[in-house]
């Protein structure tokens, strides 16, 4: 005797549980992504147009190539 009903019930239960775990993981990833977007900071450096190195925003001359900056 083969229990088809028990087998189908097991498959349906597995699919329901897998679907809810998928939704849970998707929600956690969305929350984690939202937190990463909030953490972005304002820039504290700029790029020298002549030598392409990063320098402080308040600098008037590049410390690497000594060019005059605006």
C-alpha positions as CSV (number, residue, x, y, z in Angstrom):
1,X,0.0,0.0,0.0
2,X,1.4,3.4,-1.0
3,X,0.4,6.5,1.0
4,X,0.0,9.2,-1.7
5,X,-1.8,11.6,0.6
6,X,1.0,11.6,3.1
7,X,3.6,12.1,0.4
8,X,1.7,15.0,-1.1
9,X,1.1,16.6,2.3
10,X,4.9,16.4,3.0
11,X,5.7,18.1,-0.3
12,X,3.1,20.8,0.2
13,X,4.4,21.5,3.8
14,X,8.0,21.7,2.5
15,X,7.0,24.2,-0.2
16,X,5.1,26.4,2.3
17,X,8.0,26.4,4.7
18,X,10.5,27.1,1.9
19,X,8.4,30.0,0.6
20,X,8.2,31.7,4.1
21,X,12.0,31.2,4.6
22,X,12.6,32.9,1.2
23,X,10.4,35.8,2.2
24,X,12.2,36.1,5.6
25,X,15.6,36.2,3.9
26,X,14.4,38.7,1.3
27,X,13.1,41.0,4.1
28,X,16.4,40.8,6.1
29,X,18.4,41.6,3.0
30,X,16.2,44.6,2.2
31,X,16.6,45.9,5.8
32,X,20.4,45.4,5.6
33,X,20.5,47.3,2.3
34,X,18.5,50.2,3.7
35,X,21.0,50.6,6.6
36,X,24.0,50.6,4.2
37,X,22.4,53.5,2.2
38,X,22.0,55.6,5.3
39,X,25.6,55.3,6.4
40,X,27.0,57.2,3.3
41,X,29.0,60.2,4.4
42,X,29.8,63.5,2.8
43,X,33.0,63.7,0.9
44,X,36.0,65.1,2.8
45,X,38.5,65.0,0.0
46,X,38.6,66.0,-3.7
47,X,40.7,64.9,-6.6
48,X,43.5,67.1,-7.9
49,X,42.8,67.9,-11.6
50,X,46.5,67.7,-12.5
51,X,47.9,64.6,-10.8
52,X,44.6,62.9,-9.9
53,X,45.5,62.3,-6.2
54,X,43.1,62.8,-3.3
55,X,43.5,66.0,-1.3
56,X,41.6,67.8,1.5
57,X,38.7,69.9,0.5
58,X,40.2,73.0,2.1
59,X,43.6,72.7,0.4
60,X,44.6,75.6,-2.0
61,X,47.7,73.7,-3.3
62,X,48.2,70.1,-4.1
63,X,50.8,68.6,-1.7
64,X,52.0,66.2,-4.4
65,X,52.4,68.3,-7.6
66,X,52.2,71.8,-5.9
67,X,49.7,73.1,-8.5
68,X,47.4,75.9,-7.6
69,X,43.8,74.8,-7.0
70,X,40.6,76.8,-7.2
